[in-house]
């Protein structure tokens, strides 16, 4: 018999191999097939295995939920969906806190002598530095996660590998006011490409992990990811229009 489950927390090939290994070690499991892009795992078993047993076999970073067939009589406020949505909101807290702290820091740097241009340059610089830091924590796992939704990274694997370094360089250019025009144009190109991939993922309603904070934190791909990129793109456009 075969059963399909949603497994949240998988971000790269190593996660896929880890989930396959832990579930395959269980008694009565004949085979395990992981679909990383859709965050699903198909388990072929000799006899039925309780979902809790499968869940407990995985490390805490993974959340396993049995995939239910759609039922026309199911209420939109299904308890399982509410729990999943609540989990997504909870996972977004690190992203929202980081953006909040970056914004507050940028404001405090200029509140005595306020300048929108200076605020936006420091916000963008700190944004890149902080987000590149999280990506640097797992330089092997990040490219695999990034390639799942960034169009250029899918076609050019080396781009996914150097992306954290691109962010670091852009962050320093903004903070040190080095060739700001060039940094703004690169920002529009880089984040524009990523935003296209994010938009496609949201429209396709795929459940994958966002790589904006690397693989250190489990962050679901949601509208918040789109908004995060949109803020940077809008700031870049405003700076290009008003820069002297």
Residue, then its C-alpha position, 0 to 999 in steps of 0.5 A: x500500500x502507498x500513502x502520500x504525505x506533506x513534509x515541510x522543512x525540506x530545503x535541499x538535496x540533503x534534506x531529501x536524502x535525510x527524509x528518505x533515510x529516516x523513513x526507510x529505516x522503519x519496519x514495514x517500509x518498502x520504499x520512500x520517494x521524495x518530491x522536493x519541489x512539492x514537499x511531498x513524500x510517497x511511502x510504500x509500506x507492507x502494512x499500515x503505519x500510523x502517521x505519528x510513527x512516521x512523524x516521530x522518525x523524522x528530526x524536529x525540523x521536519x513536519x509530516x502531515x498526511x495528504x488528504x484527498x479533496x472533498x467537495x463537502x469539506x469546509x474551507x475552515x478545515x482544522x488541518x488547514x487552519x493549523x497549517x496556516x497558523x504554522x506558516x504565520x509562526x514561521x514568518x516571524x523571523x523574517x518580519x522581525x529582521x525587516x523590522x529591526x533593519x528599518x528601525x536601525x536605518x531610522x535611528x541612523x538618520x533621525x537627527x538629520x533626516x534624509x529619505x535617500x540616506x535612509x533607503x540606502x542604509x536600509x537596502x545595505x543592511x538588508x543585503x548584509x543580513x540576508x546574505x549572512x543567513x545564506x552564508x551559513x549553508x553555502x551547499x544547501x542554499x543553491x538547491x533551495x534557490x534553484x527551486x524558484x529563481x528562473x536564472x538559478x535554474x538555468x545557471x547553477x553557478x549563479x545560485x552559488x555566487x548569489x550570497x556573495x552578490x548580496x554581500x557586495x551590493x550591501x557594502x556598495x550601498x553602505x559605503x556609497x560606492x557606485x550606487x547607481x550600478x548597485x541600484x540597477x543590479x538590484x532591479x535586475x537580480x530581485x526582478x528575476x527572483x520576483x518573477x519566480x516567486x510570483x509563479x510559485x505563488x500562482x501555482x500554489x506550490x508549497x516550497x521553502x523560501x531561500x531568502x534566509x538561507x536554510x538555517x530558518x524554515x521559511x515558507x514561500x508566501x506573499x510576504x516573500x513577494x512583498x519583501x522583494x517588492x520593497x527593495x525594488x520600489x526603493x531602487x526605483x525611487x533612488x534611481x529617479x531621485x538620485x543626484 
